[in-house]
Amino acid sequence: MPTDHIGFQIRTLSNLIKRKINQMVAEEEETLTAHQGWVLNYLTEQKDRDIMQRDIEKKFSIRRSTASHMLQLMEKNGYIQRITVPDDARMKKLIITKKGMEAQTRMQDRICRFEDLFQSHISPEDLKHFQQILRQLEDNIR
């Protein structure tokens, strides 16, 4: 497969991003991964809504088994609670704990530092154009 394909380049960049953020997190956190940090951030942003596992699956484009495993770990490590919904015992509402909120605050700081590094030396116009292209690429495969 040619390495100049856009999909290959995006996948490689994605791996580098994940590795760098996880490295930054590992320096300060014991059990939190970058992906889990993004989930904590999403739960914080959506605090006025009931968020279920399926919302995480959709928002992060991950499979049910992946979301389930990640959320089980997050619950085991005390970052979230999963509360049964009264209308449907199969549904679990995700609640961020105090430990999760504290971790989210630290994670938000790391993400901001990473974004500053990641976007350095790129003009605001180029970043805006790049984001438009990313949205078009995403729309093309949805």
Buried (B, 14 or more C-beta within 10 A) or exposed (E): EEEEEEEEEEEEEEEEEEEBBBEBBEEEBEBBBBBBBBBBBBBBEBEEEEBBBEBBBEBBEBEEEBBBEBBEBBBEBEBBBBEEEEEEEEBBBBBBBEBBBEBBEBBBEBBEEBEEEBEEEEEEEEEEEEEEEEEEEEEEEE
